[in-house]
């Protein structure tokens, strides 16, 4: 038997299923309309804000995406996907310091999460913290991610001065 919190979580997920399908079909305006309807019915649904952030991100409305992801983590501080997405958007908006903060908070809550390491490494690279970026991006690769993000990270590591062998280059 589910407790009240589990029941609420299931209902919140069910409320965004249609919008998630619309997002998967890349029907962003329709998904946004559906998500706003969900939020009007239940303004405390973190999944609705997360998916609204996805829709805004995909339509290159970065400030709106940031605000939606921020609402999701405010409602659900342990919502890892929303916190990582918030970190990425903050970095893309040029706020590497805040991006690092969100990624570190994700790692504090989920210490071995590869996606959190990825977000932290990218934010640290954006800030110019090469050593820390290399450490976290290498940690991400150690978790055997999918091919595309792994190749992206390998290219970033090359730019940060790590050779194909993974040997760090001393910048000092």
N, C-alpha and C positions, 0 to 999 in steps of 0.2 A: 504494500500500500504506500502511495506517495504522500509525502508531507505537503504542507501548504506551499512551501517554497518551490519544491519540485513541480507541483501542479501549476503554479504561476509561470514557471520557466517553460513548461510544455506549451501552455496557452500562448505565451509570448512568441515562441518559435512558430507555432501554427499560424499566428496572425500575420507573419511576414512571408509565409511560403509562396503566395502568389507573386509578391513583389520580387522575391529571390528568383523565381522562374522568369519574370520579365527582365531582370538584370542579366540572367544567363542568355536570354534571347537578344540582348543588347537593345532592348526597348526602354531606354533610360527615361524619357519623359513620362511614359505610362507607369513605370516603376516608381518614379517620384510622386506621382499623383496617388498611387496606392499606398505608399509609405506615409504620406501626409495624412491620408485617411486613417491609417493605423495609429499614428501619433495622436490625432484628434480623439480617437476612441480610448487610447491608453497612453498618456504622455510619459509614462514611466517604463516604456518598453525599450530596453537598450539595443535590442536587435534591429528595431525599426530605425533608430538613429544610425547604427552601424551601416546598414544597407543604404540609407540615405547618403551617408558619407561616400560609399562606394559609387553611387550614382553621380554625385557631384564630382568625385575624382575622375570618373570616366568621361565626364563632359567638361573637364578641365576647369572646374569652379573650385579652386584649391582652398580659398578662405572658407567657403561654405562647407567643403569636405572636412576641414579642420574643426569647424564648429560642431558638425554632426558627430564626428569621432569623439570630440571632447565631451559632448553630452552623453554618449554611450559609456565612456569610462567613468563619468561622474555618477551615473546610475548604477554601474556595475564595475567597480574598480578592478576586479579580477578578470575582466573580459580581455583576454590576451590579444585576440585578433584586432580589436578596436584600438588597443594601446599601441600595438605595432604599427597599425595603419596611421595613427596619429603621429607617431614618430617620423614615418616616411613623409607625410604631408608637411610637417613642420620643417623638415630638412629641405624639401623642395621649395618651401616658401622663404628659405634663407635663414631660418632660426635654428641653426645647428645646436646651440646650447640647449634649447627646449627639447629638441629631438633626442639629444643624448639623455636628458632627464627622463623622458618617457621610456626610452629603451632600457635605461638602467632600472627603472621601476618595474618594467616587464621582467627583467632578469632577476630582480629581487624576489618577485612573486613566483617565477618559474625559472630557477637557476640554470637548467640545462637546455633551455629552449633554443634551438638553432635559429628560428626566425627572429627572436629577440636579439641574438648575437649578430645576425645579419643587419638588422636595423641599427644597432649600436655601432657596428663597424662602419657602416655607410655614413652615419652621422659624425663619427669621429674623423673619418676621412675628409668629410666636408669642412670640418673645423680645423683640419691640418694636423691632427694628432695621429701621426703615422704609426707609431709603435702600438698604441691602443687599437687602432683600426685593424692593423695586421693581426693582432692577437684575436680579436673577435671575429674577423672574417675567416681566419684559419679555423677557429672553433666551429663556425658555421659549416665549413667544408668537411670537417671531421664527422659531421652528422649525416653525411652522404645525401645532400639535397638533390633535387631533380637536375637534369642536365643544363637547362637554360640558366637558372640562377647560379649554378655552380660555375658555368663558363663566364658569366658576368663578373662574378667575384674573383675568378682567376685573373681576368683582365685588369680589374681594379688593383689586385695585389701586384701585378706587373708594373702598373703605373706608380704604385707606392714604393717600388724598389725591391720586390721579392722576385727572385729568379724562378725559372721553371721548376727547379729542384725544391723551391720553397725556402731557399737560404735567404735569411734577412740581409739586407744591405745596410751598413751603418751609415747614417746620415750626419752624425756628429763629427 
